[in-house]
Amino acid sequence: MTSADYRIESTQPIAGRFWPAGGSMQLSVKDRALAVSLAAKSFTSSSEIRVVHVPTGEVVFRKPAQRGEWNGEDL
């Protein structure tokens, strides 16, 4: 295994309370659990967040783009 086995990525800048690199679109980490935890607790303006296993290219976690706020009206 390399020093960065997992990559958290998005097409939009990622933000969040635990996101160590504010405004960046990707972060490399060694631990899968840490990568998934950071991705799950982070957000973007309109893009999904993915955790990719770098050696294989497999997407191991996806967080869909957040939808707009519900305004209280029935659809």
ABEGO torsion letter per residue (X at the ends): XBABABBBBBABBBBEAABABBGBABBBBABAAAAAAAAAABBBAABBBBBBBAAAGBBABBBBBBBBBBAGBBX
